[in-house]
Amino acid sequence: MELYKQRLLYPSLSRRRWDWEADKILAMKVPENVATFITKSFDRLPSEVLSALIVLSCFGASADISLIEVLEREIKQPLIAPLEAAVADSVLGKKDGKFFFMHDKLQETASYSMMKPEERCLHHNLYGQALAFVVVREKDDRYLLTAATQINFGGPQAVLDDNQALSVANLNLDAGKKAMSMSDFFSAHRFFNHGISYLQSGHWNEQYDVSLELFNLAAACALMNAEHERLRMLTGEVIRHAKCFEDKFRAICISITLLFWSSKLPEAMQQISLTLSSLGEELPVAVAQSAIHYQLDHTKALLAGLSDETLLNYPAMSISSKIMTMELFSQQFINYTFTGDCNAMPIIPLKMVQTSLTYGMSPLSGVGFALFGNYLALAKGEVEEGYRYVKIALSLMKRMPSIAHDSEIMYYSAHTRLRVEPLQSANEHYIVAHRGAMASGAVRFAFGCAFVYDNSSFWAGKKLGLVVNSMKETMKQMIFYKNLVMIGPRGPGKMQQSGVRGTR
């Protein structure tokens, strides 16, 4: 009657049926008399059914029957039969392998609210710990995210002691890693932050390894999620408490990336130079053409006589300082691209190839060879030889896959492929790279791929309206992620020119 009075439920003469405003009905607050009726109806249910409904309510409006079966075994409480009885009484529904409340208000008003807040914490913790035990015992992470979520609903106040708190911190670490592998960086960030909340006073001394990993991964997710203040706090903690330079390095790189995203390119470049100095490596402030020619001749001499097979079976890089150096070289190349320092850009791929040939191949060696191939093909006019090294870069990527760097290799490799392969098909490589970049959290390369793809799509004859709409969507995403450096004076056209031909 109330729905009819508010014109949310009404007869349609033209359609000969009842119509209703579903969204508005779902948003309605349950009237006091209805809530009272629901509660009284629950009071008439057997205690065993009520207890099972309380358990189910802790998992939201619905839960997989398979999960309830596992929980029933672990907590030694009847659940399936009582919930089936609730289905028979029309309190619950059952469909597609799930038990679900017929209305979310039933879950909120009549089940979940029957518990005091402190009781809810204990219930959530109990169910989460039970599922976590299954995850560890059976080495099966199907219930990992659910277990961590339940324990986190309980909060640090529900844990028994410091040992359990440390176990929960590690559980959240594993849950965050799984969420990252699913490209769910918002959930991953929540798990890492929860994990940090379970660390005890003095954790940088007594729980160093898990603290370092939680803070570093939380910072990486904060960067992806554009939570910059949180990122600064997390990286600051790592840099203050890390025991050695190697342990600080990841936080330093994330901080440098934030400077880049914030259009603070001079500060980012200065930080890279200082960090390279700490590793015993230097990049020239001013690069003369004679120096470029010397480095190019030196690189070609090192490569002379080395077949593709030899390069692809090269030993792996093992010296940590050189691995870090490669990371910084890659970041500095991006900075050179956006500052327009075309004279300095060639030195980076030459240095990266030389380092790889001297100390072994790393996942970033593919970046070096892709950039070197671009330099030869697009700047020096040695298209065939440049294309060869681009293909070597892609083969190195397959031999040494890296979620963090594969999209970078695909992005740079696509530049020369645009020159050699048919435009329409070569341009699609940027879409593949874009998907990989978004999945791995490398959004700056995702945006780079999007910009070059859109520009090349125009020249490939794609409908202008589709190109414009795609560009608008890219700009919208960049604003969302606060990655504004590409919107500045070195926008889409300039970026493509620098990224593809900037090493002339």
N, C-alpha and C positions, 0 to 999 in steps of 0.2 A: 504493500500500500504506500509506504514511504517513497519507494522508487517511482511509483506512478505519480504521486503528488509533486515530486521534483522534476517530472518530465524526463526521467532517465529510463523509464520503461513505458512504452506507449504502443497502441495498435496502429498499424499502417494499412489503410484501406486499399491503397493502390497495390501493395505487395501481398495483401491478405495474410499478414503474419504480424507477430509482435517484433518490434525493433527496440534496441537498447543502446545506451552509451557506455560501452564496456570500460573504457579508460576511467571515466568519471565514477562509475560504480566501484571499480577496484580501489580508487583513491579515497572513497568515503570512509569516514571514521565509523566504526561499529557503534551503534547507539547503546547507551548504558543498559537498556532493558534486554537487548540482544546479547550483549556480553554476559549479563547475569544469567540469561537462559542457557547460554553455552556452558558457562562454568557449572551451573547446577546439573546440566546433562552429564558433564564429566564426573561430577561427584557421585552419580549413580553407577558409574562403571566400576567393575571389580578392581581391587587395589593392584593386582598384577598387570592389568591393562593400563592403568594410570601410570605405573612405574615405567612400563615400556614406552608409553607416549612421551614421558619426560625425557627418556634417553633419546628418542627420535627427534624431539624438539631441539636438542642441542646441536643437531646437524642441519638445522634450517627447516625449510618447508618440505623438503624431500630428502631421501637417502636411498642409495642402492641397496637392494635386498641382500646382495652378496656381502656388502660391508656389514650389514646388521647381523648376518650369519657369523661372520668372523668375530664380531664384537661379542656376540652371545657366547661363543666358545671361550673367549678370553676372560670375560668378567663373571662368567658362571651365573648369568641371570637370564631367565626365560624372556625372549624378545619376539621371536617369529610368531609363535602361537598367539600370544596376547595381541600383537599387531594385526594378525589375521582376524581376530575377534573384533578389533576396532574397525576393520574394513567391513565386516558383516553388519556392524552398527552404523555404518555410513559416516563414521568420524574420520576415517582415512580412505584414500583411494589407492588402487594398486594397478600400475600400468607400466609397460616397457621396463620391467625389472626393477621398479622403484615402489617404495611406500611414499605416499605424499598426503599432507593435510588437505582436506577438501577446500580450505581457504586459509591463507596465511594468517588471518586473524585467529583461527583456531590454534595455530602453533604459538602465536604470541600471547593471546589472552588466556587460553585455557590450559596450556601445558608449560611453556617456558616461564611464565609469570608466577606459576605455582611455587617456584623455587626462590629462596632468598638470594640476593646477589652473591653472598659468600658461598652458598651451596652451589650456585652455577659454576663458580671458579673451580670448585673441587670436582664437580661432575665432568667438566671439560677436561681437566687435567687427567682424571682417571681414564677417560675414553681415549685421549690422546696417547697416554703412556701405554695403554694396552695395544693400540695399533702400532706404536713405535716398536714395541717388543716383537710384534709380528714381522715388521720390516727388517729388524736386525736378525732375528732367528731364522727367517726363511730367505734372507738375502733377496727380498722382493720389494721394490720401491713403489708398487702400485698404490699403497696407502700412505706413502711418505708425506705428501702435501697435506692430506687430511689429518694425519697424526700431528704434524707441526701446527697446523691451524687450530686444532682443538686445544693443544697445550697452550698456545698463545692466547686463546680466549680466556684460559684460566689465569694467565699472567704469572709473573715471578713470585707473587705472594702465595701461589698454590704449590710451589715446589717444596720438597721435604728438606733438602740440605744442599750444601755447596756442590757435592758430587752430582746430584741430580740436575742442578742448575747448569753445570758444565756439559752434561749429556744433552740437555735441551739446547744449549748454544750450538753444539755440534750438529744436532738434528736440524736446526734452522739453517745452518751452513749448507748441509746436504740438500735441504728443500730449496734453498735459494739457487744452488747450482742447477738443480733439475729445472726450476722455473726458467733460468737463463737459457738452458738447452732447448727450451720450448719457445724461446724469444719473448717470454712474458717478463719484461724487465720491471714492471710495476710491482708484480707479486714478488719477484726475486728481491727487490729492494725492501719490501715489507719483512720478508723472512730474515734478511741480513740484519735489519734494524732490530727485530725482535731478538735475534741471537745476541746482539750487543747488549740488549737490556738484561740478559741473564748472566752476563759476566760479572764477577764479583770485584770488590775493591782490591786494587793491586793486581789486576788481571794482566797488565803489561809485563809484570815480572813472573807471575805464577802460571799464566795461561797465554803465553806469548804467541805461539804458533796460530792457535785458533783466533786470537785477537787480531793478529796481522791480516789473516785471510778474510775475516769478517769485515774489517774496516776497508780493506782494499776493494773487495767486491761490492760492498755497499757504495763506495765512492764511484766505481765504474757504472753502477746502475743509476746513481744520482745524476751523473753526467748525461746518460741516455735519457733520463726522465726530466731533464732541465731543472733539477732541484739544486741550484748552484750554491745557495747558502749552506745547505746540508753537506754538499761536496767539499766546500772549503773547510768545514769543521772536521770532516772525516780525514781528508788528506793532511790537515794540520796535525791531527793526533798521530798519524802514522809517521810523519816526518819528525815529530818530537820524540817519539818513543822507539822507533826502529833501531835495532842494534848495529846495523851496518848499512853501508851505502846501497848494496844490492837489495836489501829489504825496503829501502826508501824509494827505489827507482820507479816502481809502478805508480806510487802516489805522485811523484814528480812528473811523470809523463801525463797523468790525468790532469794535473794542474796546468801543464803547458797546453794541453788540448782546450781546457777551459779558457785560457787567455786567447787562443785562436778563435774560439767560438764567440768570444766577447769583443772581437775585432781589435784586440790589443796585440797586434802582430810584432811590433818592435820588442815588447816585453817578452813575448813567447820566444823570439829569436835569441834574445839575450840569455834567457834561461837555458836554452839548448846549448848555446856556446859555453856557458859556465859549466853545465853538466858534462859536456864533451871534454872540457879541460880536466875535470875530475877523473875522467877515464883515460887521460893521456892522449887525447885526440884533439886536433885543431882543424877548423875550416877557415880558409883565408877570408879576411874582411873584404878585400877588393881582389877580384879575380881578373888577371890579364889574359888576353887571348893566347899569348905565348904559353902561359901555364896550362890552359885548356888543351892546347895542341900537344904539349909534353905529356899530360896525363892520358890523353887519348892514345898516343903512340905507345905509351907504357902498357895501357890496358890491352891494346891489340897484340902487343908482344907476348903478354901473359896468356892470351887466348890462342895464339898461333899454334896450330897443330892439334888442338884439343877437339875431339869429335863430340857430337851431341851425346853419344852414349857415355863418353868419359865424363862430361859435365854432369849428366844425370846420375852418375854413380859416384860422384865426388864424396869424400868423407863429410860427415856432419860437423858443423861448428860446435865446439864444446867449451870454449873460453867465455865465461859469462860477461866479461867486460866488452868483448867484441860483439856479442849478441845484443847487449845494451846499446853499443855504438851504432849498430845497424838500425835499431829502433829510432834513435835520435836523427840519423841521416834521413830516414823516411819522413819524419815530422818536419825537418828543416826544409825538405824539398817542397812540401805543401806551403810553408811560409813564403819561400821564394816565389812560388807560383802566384800568390796573392799580393805580394809586394811588387811584382813585375820585375824582379831582378833577373832578367834573362841571361846576363853575363855569368852570374854565379850558378845558375841551375845545372849546367852540364857537369859540374864538379861532383855533384851528389851521386848520380848513377855510376860515374867512373870510380869513385871511392867505394861504392857498395860492391861493384863487381870485383875490384882489386881485393877488398877485404874477404870476400867469399872465396876467391881463388887462393888466398894466402892461408886462411884459417878454417875453411870448410863452409859448407852450405847450411843456411838457416832458413826458416820459413820466409824471412824477408829477402832472401837472395833472389826469389822470384820477382820481387818488386824492383830490385836493382837491375836485373836482366831485362825486364819489361821497359824500364826507363831508358836503359842503354839502347835497346832496340828502337825506341822512339827517336832517340837522338840521332842514330845512324840513318833511319829511314826518313824522318821528317825534317831534320836540320841539315844533315850532311848529304842527303840525296842517295845514300846507299840503301835503297829500298829492300833489295833481296836479302842482304846481310842483316839488316835491321829486323826484317820479318822473321828470319831464322831465330834470332835471340828472343823475340816475342814468343815464338812457339816453344822455345826452351823454357821460358819463364812459366808458361802454362803447364808444361810437363813437370817442372820442379814443384809447382803447386800441387799436382796430383801425387807426386812422390812424397812430399812433406806437407800434407794438408794442415791448415791452421784456420780455425773459425775467425780468429782476429784479423787475419791478413789476406785471406783468399779473395775477398771482394776488391781489395786494393789492387791485387795482381790483375784481376779480370778487368778492372776499370782502366788501368794504364795500358794493358795489352790491347784493349779495344781501339785505342787511338790509331795505331799502325794498321790494325785490321780494317779500319775505315778506309785507309788509303789503298789497301791491296785488294780487299774482297769487295763484292758488290755492295753498294751503299745500303740497300734495303735490308739485306741479311746481316751485314756487319753491325748495323745499328742495333739489332736485337741483342747483341752481346751486352749492351749497357743495361737492358732490362734484366737480364740474368744477374749481372753484377749488382744492380739495384736491390733485387730481392735478397741476395746474399748479404748485402751490407745492412739492410734493415733487420734481417734475422739475427745478425751478429751484434747489432748495436753500433755499427760503424756508420752513423748517419751522415757524416760529412762526405763520405764516398757515395752514399746513397743519393745525396743531393747533387753531387758532381755528375753522377750517372744520369740523373733525371734531366739536368740542364743540357748536357751534351746530346742526350737522346732527343730532347725536344727541338734543339737547334738543327740537328741532323735530319729529324723527321720532316722539317720544313723543306729542306733541300731535296729530300727523298720523294716529295710530292704528296705528303700526307695532308689531309684536309686541314686548312688553317684553323677552323673552329676547334677541332680536336687538339691541335697543338697548343692553342691559347688556353683551353681548359686544363690541359695537363700542366702547363706552366703555372697557372693559378693554384692548382692543387699542391704543387711543389712549394710555392711561396707560402701557402697556408701552413704546410708541415714545418717549414723552416721557422716560421714565427712561433709555432707551438713549441718546438724544441729549443727556441731562443738561440738558434744557430744563424746569426745575422750577418756574418762576415761576407757571404756571397751576395747579399742584397746591396752592398755598398758599390763604390765606383767600379770595382772589378766584378760586375754582375755576370749574367749568363754568357753574353758574347765574349767579353774579356776572358772569362774563365776558360771557355773552350779554346780560345786562341792561345792562352798560356799553357793550359794542360796538354794540348796537342802539339803546338809548334813553338812553345816558349823557349826551347833549347837551341834556337837557331844561332 
